[in-house]
Amino acid sequence: VQLQASGGGLVQPGGALRLSCAASGFTFNNNNMGWFRQAPGKEREFVAFISRGGGKIDHADSVKGRFTISKDNAKNTVYLQMNSLKREDTAVYYCAAALATPDFYNKNYYSDHRLWDYWGQGTQVTVSS
């Protein structure tokens, strides 16, 4: 199983980035996908969720209206479009995958980083002028 995240970098406040996460080694269409982030000294936090079929999408309140998760099942890839970036968005961003069991459509589950099955290596996003 491999989740390869890319697209991070240095961007000025108000700028945009698009993160990608390419999946391999498992059945992508059987899994829900998510993005989390972790800033230095802080716990890993939920950013966005998309169900295996794309019918359920959710974003953390801190990024709603600015970030958008999407996926391309044909390419086994999940994306995170990040607009209007703020300094407080600076973190390492991780993609994650979890088998689409019935419980895993509940926010209490998918917002808990401890319950996800597979993780990518992370990509650094730094928002600074």
C-alpha positions as CSV (number, residue, x, y, z in Angstrom):
1,V,0.0,0.0,0.0
2,Q,1.3,3.4,-1.0
3,L,-0.1,6.9,-0.7
4,Q,2.2,9.4,-2.4
5,A,1.4,13.0,-1.5
6,S,2.7,16.0,-3.5
7,G,2.1,19.6,-4.3
8,G,3.2,21.3,-1.1
9,G,5.4,24.3,-1.0
10,L,5.9,27.9,0.0
11,V,3.1,30.3,-0.8
12,Q,2.2,33.9,0.3
13,P,-0.9,34.6,2.3
14,G,-4.0,34.7,0.0
15,G,-2.3,32.3,-2.4
16,A,-3.4,28.8,-3.6
17,L,-2.0,25.3,-3.8
18,R,-3.3,22.0,-5.0
19,L,-2.2,18.9,-3.2
20,S,-2.4,15.4,-4.9
21,C,-2.3,12.0,-3.4
22,A,-1.7,9.0,-5.7
23,A,-2.8,5.7,-4.3
24,S,-1.5,2.2,-5.2
25,G,-1.5,-1.3,-3.7
26,F,-5.1,-1.4,-2.6
27,T,-8.6,-1.1,-4.1
28,F,-9.0,2.6,-4.2
29,N,-12.7,2.5,-5.0
30,N,-13.4,0.6,-1.8
31,N,-11.9,3.2,0.5
32,N,-12.9,6.6,1.8
33,M,-10.2,9.2,1.6
34,G,-9.2,12.1,3.8
35,W,-6.7,14.9,4.4
36,F,-5.2,15.8,7.7
37,R,-2.6,18.2,8.8
38,Q,-0.1,18.6,11.6
39,A,1.6,21.8,12.7
40,P,4.7,21.7,14.9
41,G,3.8,20.9,18.5
42,K,0.2,20.2,17.7
43,E,-1.9,17.1,17.2
44,R,-2.8,15.9,13.8
45,E,-6.1,17.4,12.8
46,F,-8.9,16.6,10.3
47,V,-9.1,18.8,7.2
48,A,-11.3,17.0,4.7
49,F,-13.2,13.8,3.9
50,I,-14.6,12.3,0.7
51,S,-16.5,9.0,0.5
52,R,-15.5,6.3,-1.9
53,G,-18.1,7.2,-4.4
54,G,-17.8,10.9,-3.8
55,G,-21.3,11.3,-2.5
56,K,-20.3,12.5,0.9
57,I,-17.9,15.3,1.3
58,D,-17.0,17.2,4.5
59,H,-14.4,19.9,5.5
60,A,-13.2,21.1,8.8
61,D,-14.9,24.4,9.8
62,S,-11.5,26.1,9.7
63,V,-11.1,25.5,6.0
64,K,-14.7,25.5,4.8
65,G,-15.2,27.8,1.8
66,R,-11.4,27.9,1.1
67,F,-10.4,24.2,0.7
68,T,-12.1,21.6,-1.6
69,I,-11.4,17.9,-1.6
70,S,-12.1,15.8,-4.8
71,K,-11.1,12.5,-6.3
72,D,-10.5,10.9,-9.6
73,N,-11.2,7.2,-9.3
74,A,-9.8,6.5,-12.8
75,K,-6.5,7.9,-11.7
76,N,-6.6,6.5,-8.1
77,T,-5.9,10.1,-6.9
78,V,-7.4,12.4,-4.3
79,Y,-6.9,16.2,-4.4
80,L,-7.1,19.1,-2.0
81,Q,-7.5,22.5,-3.6
82,M,-6.5,25.1,-1.1
83,N,-7.4,28.8,-1.8
84,S,-7.1,31.9,0.2
85,L,-4.3,30.4,2.3
86,K,-3.6,31.8,5.7
87,R,-0.5,31.6,7.9
88,E,-2.3,29.3,10.3
89,D,-2.7,26.8,7.4
90,T,1.1,26.1,7.7
91,A,1.6,22.4,8.4
92,V,2.5,19.0,7.0
93,Y,-0.4,17.7,5.1
94,Y,-1.2,14.0,5.1
95,C,-3.6,12.0,2.9
96,A,-5.2,8.9,4.4
97,A,-7.3,6.0,3.3
98,A,-9.8,3.8,5.2
99,L,-12.0,1.0,4.2
100,A,-15.6,2.2,3.6
101,T,-17.4,0.5,6.4
102,P,-20.8,1.8,7.5
103,D,-19.4,3.4,10.6
104,F,-16.9,5.4,8.6
105,Y,-19.5,7.8,7.2
106,N,-19.9,9.2,10.7
107,K,-17.9,12.3,11.5
108,N,-16.9,11.0,14.9
109,Y,-15.0,8.3,13.0
110,Y,-13.5,10.0,10.0
111,S,-12.4,13.1,11.9
112,D,-10.3,10.8,14.2
113,H,-6.9,10.3,12.7
114,R,-6.3,7.2,14.9
115,L,-9.0,5.3,13.0
116,W,-7.6,5.6,9.5
117,D,-5.9,2.6,7.9
118,Y,-3.2,3.9,5.6
119,W,-1.2,7.1,5.5
120,G,0.9,9.0,3.0
121,Q,4.3,10.5,3.9
122,G,3.1,14.1,4.2
123,T,3.9,17.2,2.2
124,Q,4.9,20.5,3.7
125,V,2.7,23.6,3.2
126,T,4.2,26.9,4.4
127,V,2.2,30.1,4.1
128,S,4.5,33.1,4.7
129,S,5.3,36.4,3.1
